[in-house]
């Protein structure tokens, strides 16, 4: 599998990272180099092997479905680049 | 009193308890060493007011008696740990100005034990790198120097390694996703342990690859690693993957007696083109363990070769998901927008400006391997290979092997900038001996074991059974005693 500039552009878009048109060929090259390295995994016989979901055999713990935290509006908004009237502010999303 | 910053944790603890010196004195000495260490670029946010206030409180506690071992010990904290009210940037521009409203569990445990925060330490951006050249603060310089070149301290915990080796602090926190504690520890001639996955809470540690990330101490001795790891460990209800197992007294396990223990030597770690000196160091290590009374056995970990490629699927996949939160909305940097830009342009510009090139590359690789049509071919296959890598270790441990001895790195520290034109995969090879341990969730420790011909430190790695850090530390202690590594970098900075 190899990545062309169109695919590189699509990946950048999916990752929400702006990559100028002119830099897409270089990006495609770099991604191809890394993917070629990963191709080695095709040599391994993984027939019947379970994909790992947890490195230590443990069940995730459950807890009571109760409020344990909250009422921290000021702290939550403290680091926002743009917070107004108790909300995060973003550019207009809906016309 | 001069040179207090050179103390180990154990020496400082004992000296403070005896009243030979105070935490304030040790802290002041560290602060003055940090002041003069700008060229190393290890400390990037200094917190002298916090440090002195904590040191005064620690002295009062020590005076009152029954203070914990870490009380009054001045530490450097990797920039990946959230520290309340203090810059926490993961060495990235995307978190510029971020001052968390909360404290990571590990640092909170250290402060509760009375430790002192000197400041935040440089690192590779989002812990992605092996040479500390991807930081928004600039490169970190290794205090070890043999000619006019500046050498890398390794990465990603390069600031931690440099600071401890240069005696700017008594010890530092690090994190390790593929070797980020052990590789820099080896490059700087110090000790670094990555505990079993789940031993330390990940809460409040900026996430890179959540199934691999573990924090651990970087210290001047194995004893210090034991003392500090104990203070960092333990169950945390806020991290659902943190273990409820009791934390043993790690220091008490350090007897140095490894008679009758079985040490495995994996043949797959003997790489083509490996420098002769690394091979020689490994052989020396084997001889030392043997002399200490251990039994040496040849073992095979057949899937070792596939660990790095599996890692470079799994880690970027998890990173692309974890780093989705950096969107310019809730914290950190937001790009200036042009007329007509909508929310998508805001995300795209913010992330393009905020993330460095290596971070962008890994987020995009992760996005690709998780995308429809490739998920099975890459991500699921890598997770299956990961199962096989873990099985390799389980089978070896099932034969009664107590610990596995390997080199820590495939070379000594290299020059900053020397890998600039190499393709990214060349840099990834730095983690060839360490990355298997993260994939299998095992504890691993790097111990300085000798100098190469040029006079640069080299480290050996010991890998232990899950949750048996105490036994692993004891093996490391025996190795440390046998190696007798006492070299220090000469001060030039």
Boltz contact constraints between the chains, C-beta under 6 A:
constraints:
  - contact:
      token1: [A, 11]
      token2: [B, 364]
      max_distance: 6.0
  - contact:
      token1: [A, 11]
      token2: [B, 367]
      max_distance: 6.0
  - contact:
      token1: [A, 11]
      token2: [B, 368]
      max_distance: 6.0
  - contact:
      token1: [A, 14]
      token2: [B, 367]
      max_distance: 6.0
  - contact:
      token1: [A, 15]
      token2: [B, 363]
      max_distance: 6.0
  - contact:
      token1: [A, 15]
      token2: [B, 364]
      max_distance: 6.0
  - contact:
      token1: [A, 15]
      token2: [B, 367]
      max_distance: 6.0
  - contact:
      token1: [A, 16]
      token2: [B, 347]
      max_distance: 6.0
  - contact:
      token1: [A, 16]
      token2: [B, 348]
      max_distance: 6.0
  - contact:
      token1: [A, 16]
      token2: [B, 351]
      max_distance: 6.0
  - contact:
      token1: [A, 17]
      token2: [B, 351]
      max_distance: 6.0
  - contact:
      token1: [A, 17]
      token2: [B, 352]
      max_distance: 6.0
  - contact:
      token1: [A, 17]
      token2: [B, 360]
      max_distance: 6.0
  - contact:
      token1: [A, 18]
      token2: [B, 348]
      max_distance: 6.0
  - contact:
      token1: [A, 18]
      token2: [B, 349]
      max_distance: 6.0
  - contact:
      token1: [A, 18]
      token2: [B, 352]
      max_distance: 6.0
  - contact:
      token1: [A, 33]
      token2: [B, 423]
      max_distance: 6.0
  - contact:
      token1: [A, 34]
      token2: [B, 365]
      max_distance: 6.0
  - contact:
      token1: [A, 37]
      token2: [B, 309]
      max_distance: 6.0
  - contact:
      token1: [A, 37]
      token2: [B, 425]
      max_distance: 6.0
  - contact:
      token1: [A, 38]
      token2: [B, 309]
      max_distance: 6.0
  - contact:
      token1: [A, 38]
      token2: [B, 313]
      max_distance: 6.0
  - contact:
      token1: [A, 40]
      token2: [B, 309]
      max_distance: 6.0
  - contact:
      token1: [A, 41]
      token2: [B, 309]
      max_distance: 6.0
  - contact:
      token1: [A, 41]
      token2: [B, 381]
      max_distance: 6.0
  - contact:
      token1: [A, 41]
      token2: [B, 385]
      max_distance: 6.0
  - contact:
      token1: [A, 44]
      token2: [B, 306]
      max_distance: 6.0
  - contact:
      token1: [A, 44]
      token2: [B, 385]
      max_distance: 6.0
  - contact:
      token1: [A, 46]
      token2: [B, 384]
      max_distance: 6.0
  - contact:
      token1: [A, 49]
      token2: [B, 384]
      max_distance: 6.0
  - contact:
      token1: [A, 49]
      token2: [B, 387]
      max_distance: 6.0
  - contact:
      token1: [A, 50]
      token2: [B, 387]
      max_distance: 6.0
  - contact:
      token1: [A, 51]
      token2: [B, 380]
      max_distance: 6.0
  - contact:
      token1: [A, 51]
      token2: [B, 383]
      max_distance: 6.0
  - contact:
      token1: [A, 51]
      token2: [B, 384]
      max_distance: 6.0
  - contact:
      token1: [A, 52]
      token2: [B, 383]
      max_distance: 6.0
  - contact:
      token1: [A, 52]
      token2: [B, 386]
      max_distance: 6.0
  - contact:
      token1: [A, 52]
      token2: [B, 387]
      max_distance: 6.0
  - contact:
      token1: [A, 55]
      token2: [B, 197]
      max_distance: 6.0
  - contact:
      token1: [A, 55]
      token2: [B, 441]
      max_distance: 6.0
  - contact:
      token1: [A, 56]
      token2: [B, 197]
      max_distance: 6.0
  - contact:
      token1: [A, 56]
      token2: [B, 198]
      max_distance: 6.0
  - contact:
      token1: [A, 56]
      token2: [B, 441]
      max_distance: 6.0
  - contact:
      token1: [A, 60]
      token2: [B, 240]
      max_distance: 6.0
  - contact:
      token1: [A, 61]
      token2: [B, 240]
      max_distance: 6.0
  - contact:
      token1: [A, 75]
      token2: [B, 101]
      max_distance: 6.0
  - contact:
      token1: [A, 78]
      token2: [B, 101]
      max_distance: 6.0
  - contact:
      token1: [A, 79]
      token2: [B, 98]
      max_distance: 6.0
  - contact:
      token1: [A, 79]
      token2: [B, 331]
      max_distance: 6.0
  - contact:
      token1: [A, 80]
      token2: [B, 330]
      max_distance: 6.0
  - contact:
      token1: [A, 81]
      token2: [B, 334]
      max_distance: 6.0
  - contact:
      token1: [A, 88]
      token2: [B, 329]
      max_distance: 6.0
  - contact:
      token1: [A, 90]
      token2: [B, 329]
      max_distance: 6.0
  - contact:
      token1: [A, 90]
      token2: [B, 343]
      max_distance: 6.0
  - contact:
      token1: [A, 91]
      token2: [B, 342]
      max_distance: 6.0
  - contact:
      token1: [A, 91]
      token2: [B, 343]
      max_distance: 6.0
  - contact:
      token1: [A, 91]
      token2: [B, 346]
      max_distance: 6.0
  - contact:
      token1: [A, 93]
      token2: [B, 343]
      max_distance: 6.0
